Amino acid sequence: KIILVSICVAFLAAKWTAPTFDADSLRGAKVLVTGASTGIGEQLAYHYARFGAKIVITARREKVLQQVAEKCLSLGAQKAFYIAADMASESDTDRVVDFALEKLGSLDYLVLNHIGSSRFGMWDGDVEHTRWLMKVNFFSYIQMAWKALASLEQSKGSLVVVSSLLGKMSSPFVAPYTSTKSALNGFFGSLRYELAMKKSNVSISVCTLGLIDTDSAMEKVRGVTNVPAYPATDAALNIIITGATRQPELFYPWFTYFIAITKDWFPSLTDYIILNSYDYIP
Ligand code: NDP
């Protein structure tokens, strides 16, 4: 009981002492959002637009990006550019950051959100797919972060990394995906310490999300689990606030924080819950 009360107090204290979000701080902010053609990335773009930011969005599908950029302008974005790119390609990742710097002049926020498509199912030994997914979900993130760092340093900017509860704990059917998210958490956790040691101006926010109701996520889990899904638009707003207030971490929805710590403190309970959360017939 004492442990649980202490955790709750620590969680609430962190919430209460978090800096207040100033929406005006995003007016004119220069933002690059990846994976913005659909899902959470699209919602991120619309929120930034409503706050009056200048944005560059990227993903692979140019036509869809064009429509999202047009909607961003109609919602209030001061500027909205798009660039089609494949994050599996090293030259494309560099090209996107160069494009954003050229169009916006500098960057205040780099929001890394994209993911490659990965099957929801038992690990079938496909190492090549995992290698490719690491390129898209991990290596492109660290390459873009490095390329944007000098500009973020000058603008006292923020690096926002969209991760997952599956970067904090394992679960069946997602071995390649969970590997990429664990890698992100490890890498950016380490980089955050190094930037602090260098007295850098750049903040890093790692966002731990639970199940969110995007089409791609719902398609995968339908009929397999009844874990509740949370709205993408609300997840996106929380990600933006976390970056703007320079918080090191976001847990959305809030209970993902408790799930993440429960797995270390009560591993048998976690195993029981996970194994009973899926309908699987061998
Ligand atoms: P979606 O699948 O809806 O969107 C993925 C985005 O990435 C799309 O814009 C897609 O556009 C783009 N993309 C896919 N492949 C590539 C590629 N090779 N190169 C460049 N862009 C690519 O994802 P979600 O919105 O559901 O997830 C967004 C983030 O939130 C991810 O980091 C995910 O891990 C995290 N998250 C999501 C959860 C959920 O339940 N939805 C739960 C926990 C975390 P295009 O096809 O045009 O390239």
Residues whose N, C-alpha, C, O or C-beta is under 5 A from the ligand:
A	BS01	NDP	G35 A36 S37 T38 G39 I40 G41 A59 R60 R61 A85 D86 M87 A88 N113 H114 I115 G116 S117 V136 V162 S163 S164 L209 G210 L211 I212 T214 S216 A217
